[in-house]
Amino acid sequence: MGKTIGIRFKSGGKIYDFDAGAFVLQMGDPVIVETEKGLGFGTVAKIPVPVDDEKPADGQEKQLKKIHRKATEADFEQREKNAELEKQAHTFCIKSIKELGLKMSLFAVEATFDASRLTFFFTADGRVDFRQLVKLLVKEFHVRIEMRQVGIRNQAKMCGGLGRCGREFCCSLFMEKFDPVSIRMAKEQGLSLNPTKISGQCGRLMCCLTFENEVYKELKSKFPGLGKTVKTKDYTGKVVRLNYFKERIALRVDDGEVEIGLDEIIK
């Protein structure tokens, strides 16, 4: 019986399963693992879990990459060298983009652990012909170059920052993937539809609108709709406001407005 372990390469990034082998590892331990692009530096994000060695019912056995070793002092030094290389590559690429007059916004550069490949992340309104740029980068750094165009939400996740709530971006802190967000969610939660109030720093609808959406939908199903006429023991009026959490309803009656409890409605 083997053991699988969850490894994360970036803060808030996706957790990948690896074969723990004979290593005894704890949460947060730095490790060097085998990846499709060579060795990678990651940290333990999920403790080892025993797995059955039997093949799955479909007969296709999933081959997990293995933990290569625990990270050493030399590995940390290599990571620091990579960070310096990424800074140099970022500065040189920005300069080259301006010289070539390309309409693209570079925001991050990542080097593989062995520094054999540099990946440049950028945003742009449309397609960009960066062939000449790649030639300049290869000539300068003598490594494999990859240009990757991503969306604005991915940029926010990779760069990080503080949201309007004063906390670190959810996408950078713990979200592994982006769920669809719609304006209907803001309506369900009774929020202002002013774009400046329901949009994140990336300019898209705030991801946190999805977190409580199901709760609001469940609560809303217990309440009468706005504008509906309801009766209580003492009043008959139209619903003008709803307070889901206190289970209170504001009615417009002949004398003005009154607030009643949800349990006072005569069904």
Residue pairs with C-beta under 8 A, 6 or more apart in sequence:
1 50
1 51
1 52
1 53
2 19
2 20
2 21
2 50
2 51
2 53
3 19
3 20
3 21
3 48
3 49
3 50
3 51
4 17
4 18
4 19
4 20
4 48
4 49
4 51
4 64
5 17
5 18
5 19
5 20
5 25
5 44
5 46
5 47
5 48
5 49
5 67
6 15
6 16
6 17
6 18
6 44
6 45
6 46
6 47
7 15
7 16
7 17
7 18
7 31
7 33
7 42
7 43
7 44
7 45
7 46
7 67
8 14
8 15
8 16
8 42
8 43
8 45
9 16
9 40
9 41
9 42
10 158
11 160
11 172
11 173
12 157
12 171
12 172
12 173
12 174
12 175
12 176
13 176
14 176
14 177
15 45
15 46
15 176
16 42
17 64
18 33
18 34
18 64
18 65
18 66
18 67
19 64
19 65
19 66
19 67
20 48
20 67
21 66
21 67
23 31
23 67
23 70
25 31
25 44
25 47
25 48
25 67
25 70
26 44
26 47
27 44
27 45
27 46
27 47
28 43
28 44
29 43
29 44
29 70
29 71
30 41
30 42
30 43
30 70
30 71
30 75
30 76
31 41
31 42
31 43
31 44
31 67
31 68
31 69
31 70
31 71
32 39
32 40
32 41
32 42
32 67
32 68
32 69
32 70
32 71
32 75
32 113
33 39
33 40
33 42
33 65
33 66
33 67
33 68
34 40
34 65
34 66
34 68
35 65
37 112
37 117
38 112
38 113
38 114
38 116
39 68
39 113
39 114
40 112
40 113
41 71
41 75
41 78
41 79
41 113
55 61
56 62
75 113
78 113
78 115
79 113
81 115
82 111
82 113
82 115
85 111
85 115
85 118
85 141
86 109
86 110
86 111
86 118
87 109
89 109
89 111
89 118
89 120
89 137
89 141
90 106
90 108
90 109
92 137
92 140
92 141
93 106
93 109
93 120
93 133
93 137
94 106
96 133
96 136
96 137
97 104
97 106
97 133
100 132
100 133
100 136
102 128
102 129
102 130
102 133
103 124
103 125
103 126
103 128
104 122
104 123
104 124
104 128
104 130
104 149
105 122
105 123
105 124
106 120
106 121
106 122
107 121
107 122
107 123
107 155
107 158
107 159
108 120
108 121
108 155
108 158
108 159
109 118
109 119
109 120
109 121
110 118
110 119
110 121
111 117
111 118
111 119
115 143
116 143
116 144
117 143
117 144
117 145
117 146
118 137
118 141
118 143
118 144
118 145
118 146
119 146
119 147
119 148
120 137
120 145
120 146
120 147
120 148
121 148
121 150
121 154
121 155
121 158
122 128
122 147
122 148
122 149
122 150
123 149
123 150
123 151
123 152
123 155
124 149
128 149
130 147
133 147
134 145
134 147
137 145
138 145
150 158
152 202
152 203
152 204
153 171
153 178
153 202
153 204
153 207
155 202
156 169
156 171
156 172
156 200
156 201
156 202
157 169
157 171
157 172
157 175
158 172
159 172
160 168
160 169
160 172
161 168
161 169
161 172
161 201
162 168
162 169
162 201
163 169
163 170
163 200
163 201
163 206
164 200
164 201
165 208
167 173
169 200
169 201
170 207
170 208
171 178
171 207
175 207
178 207
179 207
179 210
180 210
181 204
181 205
181 206
181 207
181 209
181 210
182 205
183 193
183 198
183 205
185 205
185 209
185 210
185 213
186 192
186 193
186 198
186 205
186 209
187 193
188 213
188 216
188 217
188 220
189 209
189 212
189 213
189 216
190 242
190 244
191 197
191 198
191 209
192 198
198 205
198 206
198 209
199 205
199 206
200 206
200 207
216 244
219 244
219 245
220 242
220 244
222 247
222 262
223 239
223 242
223 244
223 249
223 262
224 230
224 239
224 249
224 265
225 239
226 239
226 240
226 241
226 242
227 238
227 239
227 240
228 238
228 239
229 236
229 237
229 238
229 239
230 236
230 237
230 238
230 239
230 249
230 251
230 265
230 266
231 265
231 266
232 251
232 260
232 264
232 265
232 266
233 264
233 266
235 251
235 253
235 258
235 260
236 253
237 251
237 252
237 253
237 258
238 251
238 252
239 249
239 250
239 251
240 250
240 251
240 252
240 257
241 249
241 250
242 248
242 249
242 250
243 249
243 250
247 261
247 262
247 263
248 259
248 260
248 261
248 262
249 259
249 260
249 261
249 262
249 265
250 257
250 258
250 259
251 257
251 258
251 259
251 260
